[in-house]
């Protein structure tokens, strides 16, 4: 009987040792806590730490002050300011001979820096690869070396006589006959650094009935914003027009100016999608222009529906309130002839006789 008791005690002791020496799982060996030896009653919470992150106490104020103090207090007053050795572009342009020049607008340190461009329009790519070389080739005029240029006496720039050392490398003098504003911009020869290109596009919509009914103004602003993709500004009347029933200061239109890639995208949309759908459109009048390379043409209210932004949602715009618009294309050309050459290369047709 005593032998049976000793056997039962020995088996109980061996069973307790097996529970005590139970190995932990290898995946949680490094994260095992003291509670793993005596696991809790719930089996699904046996791997959770006893002190989670949410219940961890916050650091004391002394630890925070020691962490935020990056330098000794006795060295802080003698430290140089951070902006002393930073480059600051000049605020004013003081001429090409000034030793400090303003950086170009593409430089991030420039004051007039504008990020971009973020896209490369298809028409701009065509201009750079095809149109610009063609314009330079078609307008090339060969001048043999040693040929004396013929300078007309009226409406042309004059050269300096060289009587002073300051005349060297100086730009030519203005034409005779008073201010150059009356003579207009002199046409510059198309050269490798003077090829006409699109500078800006202005869209102006005028609705004279907006003085009596503001709905005309709302529709005009919505149409201009839809076809241009930019928020337009409201234009006002500068003078009284009794026949139209408008007074000075009335809001009667909307205007927006596109530059850069947005201007090329709008011109591409005009040439490719809008103007080919107008069957009775003769083209741009050849006599248009302001003697500075800028051309303009108008769009009737019935033609505005051919813009893709208005065509797919035409029911949103009341047909009786639909306004027309005037499109001004600003180019870098110095004469209307150069502006027409650029517009014809882009795909705009012209009709009539050119006066200049």
VENZI-V788081 format. One record per run of one state. SS is the DSSP state (hx for helix, st for strand, lp for the rest). FROM is the first residue (numbers start at 1). TO is the last residue. If there is no record, write none. Layout:
SS/FROM/TO
SS/FROM/TO
This chain:
lp/1/1
hx/2/20
lp/21/25
hx/26/28
lp/29/33
hx/34/36
lp/37/42
hx/43/45
lp/46/52
hx/53/55
lp/56/60
hx/61/68
lp/69/72
hx/73/76
lp/77/121
hx/122/138
lp/139/157
st/158/158
lp/159/164
hx/165/167
lp/168/172
st/173/173
lp/174/179
hx/180/183
lp/184/197
st/198/206
lp/207/207
hx/208/211
lp/212/213
hx/214/228
lp/229/232
st/233/236
lp/237/240
st/241/241
lp/242/245
st/246/246
lp/247/250
st/251/259
lp/260/260
hx/261/277
lp/278/283
st/284/285
lp/286/294
st/295/299
lp/300/300
hx/301/306
lp/307/307
hx/308/311
lp/312/313
hx/314/316
lp/317/318
hx/319/321
lp/322/324
st/325/331
lp/332/335
hx/336/346
lp/347/349
st/350/351
lp/352/356
